[in-house]
Amino acid sequence: MKYLVVGGGGREHAITAALARERETHLAAVMATKNPGIASIADVLLLARETAVERVVGFAVDQKVDLVLIGPEAPLEAGLVDALAGAGIPAFGPTRGAARIETDKAYARGLMARHGIAGCPDYQGFSDAEEAVRYIRDHPGDLAVKPVGLTGGKGVRVMGEQVDREGACAYARELGGPIVVEERLVGEEFTLQAFVDGTHLVPMPLVQDHKRAFEGDRGPNTGGMGSYSMADHGLPFVERADYDAALAIMDAVVQAMAAEGTPFIGVLYGQFMNTAAGPMVIEFNARFGDPEAMNVLTLLSSDLGAIAWRCVDGTLGASAVSFRPEATVCKYLVPEGYPDAPGPSAPIDPGAPRAARLYYANVEECDGRLWTQRSRTLAFVGTGPTLEEAEAVAEAAAAGVTGPVRYRRDIGTRSLLEQRCAHMRSIR
């Protein structure tokens, strides 16, 4: 079986590594810049923009690949799955129309509203920035201001947290439009990812990501500084009723998309806020999360390629998917100054091999040395029977890296988890 993985980040390194665990697997990869981890696994590479649809399709045809797995959201928005289908090549990922669940926030909210799906916050969509400004000024409560399109996890401004009302108005004007303005959700975030075959979904372990750049959840939003999961595949501040409600929301979205003629195939990622009233949808993504993919794929004990085929064939069942009962902690190393002003490219040394799993992201290999670029550099995933043991493995590996990089030491620590649980108790 020959697979093509599209994308060159830490998420795609995790996808490629998971596929490579199975025997008789041949791998090709397309990425904008050469990821050393993927390059060490794949049999053949094409260095090209992932959104260069004609080049990617041509490469897939030339390489006679059996199935394409798409990591990032941008090629989904560009219609890569549609173009591959036109060339007779199946893909594990949604069509451009189905990917709107991520690429068009107004569509996602509208879908939930049309079908009466729970977990949708009060929202308003605006095509004109001045209309949004008037709404923000007249609204008595705290709000979240979001561009409709892709933001890489960095485009949301929350009024009442670090942005005042006039600041929110200024941001709306900066965005121009279209814009979604919705009620600010208060609680604890969690991620539920699921494999989807158009009508059925099979969930993965819950994960909590950490968007803020600095320890103590301070600083600007990033693409994600790290994440963790628990050995029981739940989270201590997410009760069983909360989990069931979130999964029911995901299922309702899948059924609604099928009913509207845009069935979803691939990984549906639900980012939820667990509030006093239960889980509310922050947003949906149409692919694995980054870093969350590294948590769940490190634990995946079944064949990722076989799961992807079942999703494409419409034959997905729970028995096809299994994960090891271990905790995970992922810590991302980023260039100094990230995300606002990352420093110039510089050499780093990952240190001696350790027990943690290493995934490469935005890093370049030159003359046997690794060099930072402008985004997240590499990540370590520790696993263990408890969160404490997994965190110790990830921390030892991250601390061993030398060079102008930093990471959040508090991710996966018991003290930070206790703060999450205490916060959840305080609002309930």
DOKOL-814388 format. One record per residue (C-alpha): x, y, z; residue in one letter. Coordinates in steps of 0.2 Angstrom, whole numbers, plus 5000, padded with zeros to 4 digits. Layout:
N
XYZA;...
END
This chain:
428
500050005000M;500750174995K;500150335005Y;500450515001L;500550635016V;500250815012V;501050945025G;502750965033G;502351005052G;502450915068G;500650845065R;501150775048E;502750705056H;501550615068A;500450555054I;501950485044T;502650405059A;500950315063A;500850255045L;502650195045A;502250075060R;501349955048E;502349835037R;502249835018E;501950025018T;502650145006H;502650325009L;502750484999A;502650665006A;502350844999V;502850985010M;503351165007A;505051145016T;505950995020K;505450915037N;506950815043P;505850685052G;504650655038I;506150645026A;506950515036S;505350405034I;504650445017A;505250355001D;505050504990V;504750684993L;504050834983L;504551004990L;503051114985A;501751224992R;500351114999E;499051224991T;499851204974A;498451084969V;498951034951E;500750994957R;500150894971V;498850794961V;500150764947G;501450704960F;500050584967A;499750514949V;501550494945D;501950404961Q;500350294959K;499850324977V;498350224984D;497750354997L;498150535001V;498150595019L;498050785021I;498750865037G;498451055036P;496851155033E;497451265019A;497551125005P;495751075011L;495151255008E;496051254991A;495051094985G;496450974985L;495250824990V;494050874975D;495450884963A;496150714969L;494450634966A;494450704949G;496050614945A;495350454953G;496350454969I;495450444986P;495950555000A;495750555019F;495050725022G;493550825018P;493050905001T;493151095000R;491251105004G;491350995019A;492951085025A;491951245027R;491551175044I;493251255048E;493651375035T;492051475036D;491451505054K;489851585049A;489451425039Y;489851325055A;488751425066R;487351435053G;487351245051L;487151225070M;485751345070A;484851275055R;484851105063H;484551155081G;486151075087I;486651105105A;488151195110G;488051345099C;488351515107P;487351665104D;488151745088Y;487951875074Q;488851875057G;489352035049F;489952075031S;490352255036D;491552305050A;490552455055E;488952355058E;490052245069A;490652395078V;488952455082R;488452285088Y;489952275100I;489652445107R;487752415110D;488052235117H;488052235136P;489052075139G;490852015135D;491151955117L;492351855106A;492751935089V;493251815075K;493751825057P;492651705047V;494151625038G;495651525044L;496751605057T;497951465062G;497251475080G;497851655082K;496451765076G;495151775090V;495051925102R;494051905118V;493352065125M;493352065143G;494951965145E;496352065137Q;495352175125V;494252315130D;492652365121R;493552505110E;494952375107G;493652255101A;492952385089C;494752425083A;495052245079Y;493352225070A;493952375059R;495652295057E;494852135050L;493652225039G;492452085036G;491651965036P;491651945055I;490751835068V;490451915085V;489851795098E;489651785117E;491151755127R;491251575134L;491951555151V;492551385157G;493951255153E;494351215135E;494551035129F;494750955112T;493750805106L;494450735089Q;493550595079A;493750485064F;492250515052V;491650415037D;490250525032G;488950455044T;489850365058H;491150435070L;492450355082V;493150475095P;494950485101M;495650525118P;495150695125L;496650825124V;496950995132Q;497951115121D;498851275128H;498751415116K;499551555127R;501351585123A;501951595141F;501851495157E;500351535168G;499251555152D;500051725149R;500451815133G;499651805115P;498851655107N;499951545097T;499651385086G;499851285102G;501251275114M;500951095120G;499550975126S;499150835137Y;497950685139S;497550565153M;497750375154A;495950355155D;495750455139H;494650585148G;494950745158L;494650765176P;493650925174F;492550845160V;491150745168E;490450595159R;488850695155A;489950835147D;490850705136Y;489250625130D;488550795126A;490150845116A;490150685107L;488250705103A;488550875096I;489950805085M;488750675079D;487350795076A;488550905065V;489050745055V;487250705052Q;486850875047A;488250895035M;487650725027A;485850785026A;486450945017E;487450855004G;489150885010T;489650725020P;491250745030F;492650615029I;494250635039G;494550695056V;493250815064L;494050915078Y;492850995091G;493651125101Q;492451145116F;492251255131M;491651165146N;490451295154T;489351295169A;487951245158A;488951105149G;490051105133P;489951245121M;490751245103V;492151365101I;492551305084E;492751145073F;494251105063N;494250985048A;495850895052R;496950835066F;497550965078G;499351025080D;499950975093P;498450865098E;498850745084A;500450705092M;499650655108N;498350535100V;499350465086L;500750425098T;499550315108L;498650245092L;498850055093S;497850015077S;498250035059D;498050225054L;498050175036G;496650045038A;495650175048I;495850305034A;495250175021W;493750135032R;493350315033C;493450335014V;492450175011D;491150225023G;491450065034T;492150145050L;491750055066G;492350075084A;493249905083S;494449975070A;495150105082V;496150075098S;497350175109F;498550125123R;497950165140P;499350295144E;499450475148A;500350595136T;501250765138V;501750865122C;502951015124K;503351125109Y;505051205108L;504851375099V;506151515094P;506451655106E;505251795103G;503851685096Y;502551715091P;502651905088D;504451925084A;505351765082P;507251785081G;508351745066P;508751565061S;509951485073A;510651315076P;509951205090I;510451035097D;509050925103P;510250835115G;510550655118A;509150525113P;507850515127R;506250415131A;505150555123A;504550545106R;505250685095L;504250765081Y;505050895070Y;504051045064A;504651215057N;506551165058V;507851155044E;509251025043E;510851095035C;512551005036D;512050885049G;511351025061R;509551085065L;509151265062W;507651355069T;506451445057Q;505051575062R;503751455069S;503651305081R;505251205080T;505051035087L;504050945100A;504350805113F;502950685118V;503150595134G;502050445138T;501750345154G;500450265166P;500150425175T;500150615170L;501650645181E;502750515173E;502250565156A;502650745160E;504350695168A;504850615151V;504350765141A;505150885152E;506850795153A;506850795134A;506350975132A;507651035145A;509050945135G;508851055120V;510151195118T;510051345107G;508951505106P;507251415110V;506051405124R;504551305130Y;503151305143R;503751205158R;502051205166D;501151105153I;500650935159G;501050975177T;499950925191R;499851095198S;499151175182L;497951035180L;497351065198E;497051245193Q;495951185179R;494951075190C;494751215203A;494151335190H;492851215184M;492251185202R;492151375205S;490951405190I;489851255194R;
END
